[in-house]
Amino acid sequence: MALKFAVNNSLSAITSLPSGISGGALNLISTQTASASASIEFTTGIDSTYDVYCFKFINCHPATDGADFQFNFSTDSGSNYNVTKTTTYFRTYHYENDTGNDFEYRTGEDLAQSTSDQIIFNSLGSDNDQSSSGEIYLYNPSSTTFVKHFLLKTNCSGTGDYTWNAYIAGYGNTTSAINAVRFKMDSGNIDDGIIKMYGVS
């Protein structure tokens, strides 16, 4: 078999993908903006249209200092948010004044066959300039055969004036279709923030 080489190896010279290559496009389904909101819920649009859904949360800001930002899944269109989950959670952090930093697994934020809300990050600061941003990928939520895997990465500014970069992964241990997702603080409202839901094609 003969090997073929590109005449111009620069990625900047690529202007379009060949017709046989596709995928990775984010298709915006809905956007919700918090304004002293008890929660943000996506109860429509999660179906078999896409195999992967992405939720991007942008500058989510708590009304209560030190609140935990959380999420959960529903299999009954939002009547209950109580899907059993097993998860892992690790983070890095670094203080503004350079007095501390760490890389650690967080046993207090992971779940083992629990229906509780999954913490995205805890001790979120409520100063005017503090917020959190990140994204969650939910895989094949409409499957009635397999558990529902998800990956989450996020960054926030915490109550102690530090940047906190967290990585969370796990699965909803259900073979029922997941058709709703809820975001909330464990205390007080989501004072401000935007959450967008995309389908990945």
Secondary structure, DSSP 4 states (H G I P E B T S, - for coil): ------S---GGG--S--TT-----EEEEEEEEEEEESEEEE-SS-STT-SEEEEEEEEEEESSTTEEEEEEEESSTTS-----EEEEEEEEEEETTSS-EEEEE-TTT--SSB-SPEEEEEEE--STT--EEEEEEEE-TT-SSS-EEEEEEEEEEBTTSEEEEEEEEEEE--SSPP-EEEEEESSS-EEEEEEEEEEE-
